[in-house]
Amino acid sequence: MALKIIRPDLEVTLLDATGKKVVFLQDTIRLLDLHGVSALQGRAEELGRNPLYRERFDQVIARAVSALPELSELCLPLVKKGGYFIAMKGQDDEVKSAVRAISLLGAVHEKTIRYELLGMDAPRSLVMIKKRTASPRRFPRRMATIRQSPL
C-alpha cells in the first residue's frame, strides 16, 4: 500500500491469505480514495497456477515470510518475462541457498541492495531477481510439498 501512495501511477495488487487483513486493506483503499489498487484474498501458490494471474505482473514484492527458495517458488510464477521478483529480506539475503530454485523457475539473481531502517538494529536487503523465461507449468507446487521438498 505504501508503494501505491508514493507512486500513484502504478497499478498495484495486494495479496493476503487472511480475510480480515484483506478487509482492512480494502477499507484503507476506500478511506484513502486510492485508485488502481486492489486487495485479493488468496494464496500465492494458488494464484500462480491461475491463468488470470500467472506471469501477469511486472513486479512481485514479498516480505520475508519464508526462506528465499520457498518464496521464489511462490512468487516467480506470477512474474512476467522481463519482470522482477523483489524479496524483502533481513541481513542474510539467502541468495546462495536459492540459486537453484531461481534458475529452475526461469530467473536469475541480478543484485542485492542492502539498507538500514532508522530505529532498527539489523540491516535489511532487497533481493532483485529478474525473470528471463517462463516458469515451468509444474510450479508452484502445493505448499506442503514446497515445505517438505524445497527446490
C-alpha positions as MATLAB code, in Angstrom:
seq = 'MALKIIRPDLEVTLLDATGKKVVFLQDTIRLLDLHGVSALQGRAEELGRNPLYRERFDQVIARAVSALPELSELCLPLVKKGGYFIAMKGQDDEVKSAVRAISLLGAVHEKTIRYELLGMDAPRSLVMIKKRTASPRRFPRRMATIRQSPL';
ca = [
       0.000    0.000    0.000;
       2.862    2.377    0.778;
       4.200    1.863   -2.744;
       0.847    2.917   -4.218;
       0.760    6.020   -2.036;
       4.203    7.200   -3.136;
       3.736    6.037   -6.756;
       0.073    6.658   -7.641;
       0.834    5.928  -11.316;
       1.377    2.219  -10.573;
      -1.302   -0.468  -10.762;
      -0.999   -2.458   -7.519;
      -2.499   -5.778   -6.461;
      -2.200   -6.703   -2.778;
      -2.463  -10.368   -1.799;
      -3.065  -11.918    1.600;
      -4.462  -15.277    2.662;
      -6.202  -13.838    5.730;
      -9.681  -12.448    5.121;
      -9.537   -9.924    7.989;
      -6.329   -8.422    6.604;
      -7.849   -8.147    3.126;
     -10.954   -6.420    4.543;
      -8.653   -3.972    6.358;
      -6.730   -3.305    3.126;
      -9.965   -2.789    1.174;
     -11.278   -0.397    3.834;
      -7.989    1.519    3.778;
      -8.072    1.751   -0.023;
     -11.572    3.267    0.182;
     -10.679    5.570    3.076;
      -7.627    6.928    1.245;
      -9.575    7.091   -2.035;
      -6.849    5.168   -3.862;
      -7.420    4.131   -7.468;
      -5.660    1.406   -9.430;
      -5.149   -0.780   -6.373;
      -6.960   -3.945   -5.357;
      -6.712   -6.346   -2.431;
      -7.248  -10.059   -3.034;
      -7.724  -12.873   -0.582;
      -5.782  -15.898   -1.730;
      -2.581  -17.853   -1.595;
       0.355  -17.265   -3.937;
       0.633  -20.970   -4.767;
      -2.987  -20.930   -5.977;
      -2.733  -17.680   -7.937;
       0.486  -18.894   -9.560;
      -1.493  -21.716  -11.201;
      -4.427  -19.485  -12.167;
      -4.199  -18.233  -15.801;
      -5.655  -14.865  -14.724;
      -2.595  -14.188  -12.568;
       0.189  -16.472  -13.805;
       3.060  -14.460  -15.318;
       0.949  -11.279  -15.403;
       2.867   -8.940  -13.093;
       5.787   -6.641  -13.940;
       6.965   -6.832  -10.342;
       6.116   -9.004   -7.378;
       7.314   -7.781   -3.996;
       7.224  -10.086   -0.980;
       8.077   -9.706    2.674;
      10.401  -12.203    4.316;
       7.624  -14.654    5.135;
       9.687  -17.757    4.315;
      13.112  -18.852    3.095;
      14.115  -17.487   -0.307;
      13.868  -20.834   -2.188;
      10.243  -21.218   -0.995;
       9.414  -17.571   -1.594;
      10.870  -17.780   -5.116;
       8.680  -20.762   -5.969;
       5.607  -18.933   -4.706;
       6.312  -15.607   -6.407;
       8.228  -16.187   -9.647;
       5.316  -17.925  -11.435;
       3.397  -14.646  -11.010;
       6.126  -12.516  -12.641;
       6.055  -11.921  -16.401;
       9.150  -12.457  -18.552;
      11.409   -9.423  -18.164;
       9.844   -8.546  -14.809;
      11.249   -8.654  -11.303;
      10.645  -10.546   -8.105;
      11.841   -8.393   -5.202;
      12.264  -10.182   -1.890;
      12.456   -8.097    1.258;
      14.881   -9.995    3.472;
      16.900   -9.478    6.607;
      20.651   -9.144    6.894;
      21.304  -12.620    5.439;
      19.874  -12.386    1.922;
      19.901  -16.206    1.415;
      20.775  -15.947   -2.276;
      23.248  -18.856   -2.243;
      20.579  -21.218   -0.933;
      18.116  -20.091   -3.612;
      20.254  -20.081   -6.786;
      18.967  -23.480   -7.937;
      15.316  -22.593   -7.287;
      15.649  -19.222   -9.004;
      17.219  -20.832  -12.072;
      14.630  -23.646  -12.262;
      11.888  -21.015  -12.202;
      13.349  -19.145  -15.190;
      15.068  -16.308  -13.384;
      18.442  -15.007  -12.281;
      19.623  -13.107   -9.203;
      20.519   -9.665  -10.519;
      21.613   -7.815   -7.384;
      21.065   -7.336   -3.688;
      20.522   -3.876   -2.260;
      21.406   -3.524    1.408;
      19.890   -0.777    3.536;
      19.138    0.190    7.121;
      15.906    1.474    8.603;
      16.036    4.238   11.158;
      15.457    2.801   14.615;
      16.119   -0.805   13.562;
      19.216   -2.659   14.721;
      19.645   -5.151   11.885;
      20.400   -4.228    8.275;
      17.909   -5.288    5.589;
      18.179   -6.450    1.986;
      16.164   -6.221   -1.209;
      16.972   -9.254   -3.346;
      16.355   -8.375   -7.008;
      15.543  -11.390   -9.195;
      14.925  -10.933  -12.925;
      12.574  -13.286  -14.777;
      14.189  -14.455  -18.034;
      11.899  -17.251  -19.228;
       8.510  -18.708  -18.359;
       8.358  -20.782  -15.184;
       7.699  -24.472  -15.850;
       3.994  -25.330  -15.508;
       4.644  -27.710  -12.600;
       5.435  -24.706  -10.384;
       4.313  -23.585   -7.922;
       3.696  -26.875   -6.206;
       1.348  -27.316   -3.257;
       2.561  -25.572   -0.094;
       3.035  -28.843    1.796;
       5.299  -30.107   -0.996;
       7.225  -26.827   -1.166;
       7.947  -27.020    2.566;
       8.703  -30.745    2.537;
      10.971  -30.659   -0.535;
      12.269  -27.132   -1.194;
      13.921  -26.554   -4.564;
];
